């Protein structure tokens, strides 16, 4: 089963320089035998990440880094492999009805960590929790909008009935937010989050020290191949340089997002290996459209022209990104190239003048430790905005604090613009539209923190979502991207890469193209 230097002075100098599924699907089980042994016990594997989890509840989490932790403990019906293909997980096979409005899944036999059986009743109960309007599920959509009911046909068969056809249904079910938890968990936490999730995964939750670490213990009752390591310790280390020091000194076996400027040296260091993981994450500056100053499209377009994306990618990100040319990554079904917003400070100043926004004061936020060079990129962006006459009050914070300031209803928002990333949990445009789909996707119900709402986009998205002809569906999304690009609810920046560094004494580390690392079956080399 697949799961995912420069000195301080030099870095400052660099910163100054910058200034889809078919309607009928039948899938067979993987070759992984139930209860098969893994490698001999190898003790503890230590993994360093940049952010402290907002929550360990699969239905409550909001980001791929946290999903990586949760995926050790809970499982979904299907999964992505390292090539971006859907494979069975808790479901062994499935079949879609000819009208595309129902899907039937045959389930494997498994046991939750609390000893209760995994079965169709448990799937149904988890989905009652997912669809419960009293539980905040930030990533509920789009499935929360298209599923009519989930029913247990028999003990090992479950049927999803849809309100309208939804071609990427099976792929969507790979999302961690749809992971199945034990029925007892649902009973205890129907409308609140659990910080000790109980799933069917190869590891069970053991301990969490907020701001420091999460510890997981191997579950010996796991239905599939047993992983090599008894224990997984995931350390929270916001500073990239510190994460790098840990892997180089042998105090961590795996890290994500090392100091990007150090990648050439890391690649030549025989003590570690560097994996350039694929990513579908778009990085953008979200405009707070609930603020009057951001409601003028000319201001938003001006900011798009004001930022020299190429210079930041070269000098701050050291080439570890590709400039956006559409509101979605090219790896996503439905992508089409739309435009550029080339760096043009003269045009930016003119648009600001035309909008009566010369010298506009804006409050800007950006995180530290979440994305590739996020703090440094935020500083560079603020500099470019000041260069065209905007008065920028910029600030940064750790991820949980930052998320708490942006994932809020419009009347509680604090920033005019904020730096953010979005990585669809499945490789289909329908989840990218969770950022542009209107009021149903605004916090606290969703994660569209620009508060963008266009009736034309909402109507076109509804057509694209239910269109069963693949070409027509792709054409509809292309129309959507053109409209959104012109509306500019974001400053469209780049699609980041996902570098992973791990000890050369380790093998079996891979990545999933939904920006996840996969060290589940890592073992000593």
HELIX and SHEET records of a PDB file:
HELIX    1   1 UNK A    8  UNK A   18  1                                  11    
HELIX    2   2 UNK A   64  UNK A   73  1                                  10    
HELIX    3   3 UNK A  120  UNK A  130  1                                  11    
HELIX    4   4 UNK A  143  UNK A  146  1                                   4    
HELIX    5   5 UNK A  169  UNK A  172  1                                   4    
HELIX    6   6 UNK A  176  UNK A  178  5                                   3    
HELIX    7   7 UNK A  183  UNK A  188  1                                   6    
HELIX    8   8 UNK A  240  UNK A  248  1                                   9    
HELIX    9   9 UNK A  260  UNK A  262  5                                   3    
HELIX   10  10 UNK A  263  UNK A  267  1                                   5    
HELIX   11  11 UNK A  292  UNK A  294  5                                   3    
HELIX   12  12 UNK A  297  UNK A  306  1                                  10    
HELIX   13  13 UNK A  309  UNK A  315  1                                   7    
HELIX   14  14 UNK A  345  UNK A  354  1                                  10    
HELIX   15  15 UNK A  374  UNK A  387  1                                  14    
HELIX   16  16 UNK A  399  UNK A  406  1                                   8    
HELIX   17  17 UNK A  410  UNK A  412  5                                   3    
HELIX   18  18 UNK A  429  UNK A  432  1                                   4    
HELIX   19  19 UNK A  433  UNK A  435  5                                   3    
HELIX   20  20 UNK A  439  UNK A  441  5                                   3    
HELIX   21  21 UNK A  455  UNK A  466  1                                  12    
HELIX   22  22 UNK A  470  UNK A  487  1                                  18    
SHEET    1   A 7 UNK A 203  UNK A 209  0                                        
SHEET    2   A 7 UNK A 213  UNK A 218 -1                                        
SHEET    3   A 7 UNK A 231  UNK A 236 -1                                        
SHEET    4   A 7 UNK A  44  UNK A  49  1                                        
SHEET    5   A 7 UNK A 254  UNK A 256  1                                        
SHEET    6   A 7 UNK A 498  UNK A 503 -1                                        
SHEET    7   A 7 UNK A 272  UNK A 277 -1                                        
SHEET    1   B 2 UNK A  78  UNK A  80  0                                        
SHEET    2   B 2 UNK A  86  UNK A  88 -1                                        
SHEET    1   C 4 UNK A  91  UNK A  96  0                                        
SHEET    2   C 4 UNK A 102  UNK A 107 -1                                        
SHEET    3   C 4 UNK A 157  UNK A 162 -1                                        
SHEET    4   C 4 UNK A 147  UNK A 154 -1                                        
SHEET    1   D 2 UNK A 110  UNK A 111  0                                        
SHEET    2   D 2 UNK A 117  UNK A 118 -1                                        
SHEET    1   E 6 UNK A 321  UNK A 323  0                                        
SHEET    2   E 6 UNK A 490  UNK A 496 -1                                        
SHEET    3   E 6 UNK A 281  UNK A 287 -1                                        
SHEET    4   E 6 UNK A 417  UNK A 423 -1                                        
SHEET    5   E 6 UNK A 361  UNK A 367  1                                        
SHEET    6   E 6 UNK A 391  UNK A 397  1                                        
SHEET    1   F 2 UNK A 506  UNK A 507  0                                        
SHEET    2   F 2 UNK A 523  UNK A 524 -1                                        
SHEET    1   G 2 UNK A 510  UNK A 512  0                                        
SHEET    2   G 2 UNK A 516  UNK A 518 -1                                        
END                                                                             
